[in-house]
């Protein structure tokens, strides 16, 4: 596996994670870990972080030959 392919796959995975968090907010899907209900604010943070990692991975993949 080349670095470029690795970065593209990573970018797609991070994009899917961000999309799932966005869908969780839109459709008000609950997320429960043990007895703790995960607040939607954490999904907003996850969308931002996943978006940054997605853009970063795709930008790096364009710089490689």
N, C-alpha and C positions, 0 to 999 in steps of 0.2 A: 504494500500500500504506500503510495506516495504521500508527501506532505500536503500537496494540493488537494488530493482526494480526501484525506483526513480532515482538513479544514472545511471542505464543502459539507461533508457528512456531519461534522460538529455544528456547523451553522444551521443546517436543516433541523437537527435535533433541538437546538436551542430555540429555533423559531417555533417548532411544534409545542415545546414547553410553554413558551410565551402565549401561544394561541390557546392552549388549554386553560391557562390561568385567566385569559380574557373571557373565554366562554363560561368559566366558573362565575365570573362577576356578572356577565350579561344574564345568564339563566339562574343566578342565585343558588348554585349548587353548593350544598354544605360540604365542608371537609372536617372530619372529626378524627383526632388522634387520641386514642384512649378515651378519657373523659373530657378532653379539651376540644372545644370548637375553634377552628382556625379562623381568625378574623379576615375579612376581605381586604383589609389594608395590606396584609402580607402578600396577597396575590398581586396587588398593585406594584409592590416592590419587586416581586418575582418577574412581572412583565417588564419592568424597567431593566432589571439585571439581565434577563434573557435577551432583551432587545439589544442591549449593548454588546453582549457576547456574540449575538448573531451578526451584527454589523462588523464587529472586529474580525470574526472568522472569515467572512466573505471578502473583506478588504485585504486580509493577509493572503487569501487564496489567489487574488488577482495579481499580487506582486510576484508570485512564484511562477517560474517557467514550466 
